[in-house]
Amino acid sequence: MPRIRGASLEEHHELVWADLAEAIRQLLLERDYESINMGHIAARAGLARNTLYNYATDKSALILALTERRGRPTVERVTAIAARSAEPAAQRMLEIIQEVLKAFTDPAMQLMFRPGTRMPAAGVPKGSDNPFHAIVVEVENVVRDGVARGEFRDVGDPHLAVELLSGVMRAGAERIGRDPAAFAATVRAAREMILASLAAQQ
């Protein structure tokens, strides 16, 4: 039976997930995504290949699981920001934009949008199965609240509006992945574009 690291099985699994994220990060410094296989990941993480399959059935599923796990704190923070209904919707939106883009300074999160990676384009689930679906729901709630208060213009279809605005966030995440030093400028530009698109008519 494999040796358990940590004080509990749950802690052991958390340590293994951390090792897997680091293994993939290191491998991506050495080779392109498409050339990496499960054997490479297992070897770099110090796992038997059969053990790795207990965590994910293939490379795409592994990346998706890693992204979901690393994204949980961001989902929690965005949910907390959106729930501060006494505050202006615009202020909450600005904070959410920063929190989401900050998440993509994490190399494990950048795998979602890494150039040349097929998985993000075709393998990320849609709707409630998407690891960031909760963020989309909370942003929609903030948009609806802003419209109801007259802070934002009537966007007609809040779901469609947020889908379109998510393109700005995706572009920002990709930019940060390519150039981490561009974080502050990217956050500023994303905030300006998104708030301008939502602003009520004067």
Secondary structure, DSSP 8 states (H G I E B T S, - for coil): -----SSSHHHHHHHHHHHHHHHHHHHHHHS-GGG--HHHHHHHHT--HHHHTTT-SSHHHHHHHHHHHHHHHHHHHHHHHHT-TTS-HHHHHHHHHHHHHHHTTSHHHHGGG-TT-HHHHHTS--GGGSTTHHHHHHHHHHHHHHHHHTSB---S-HHHHHHHHHHHHHHHHHHHHH-GGGHHHHHHHHHHHHHHHHB---
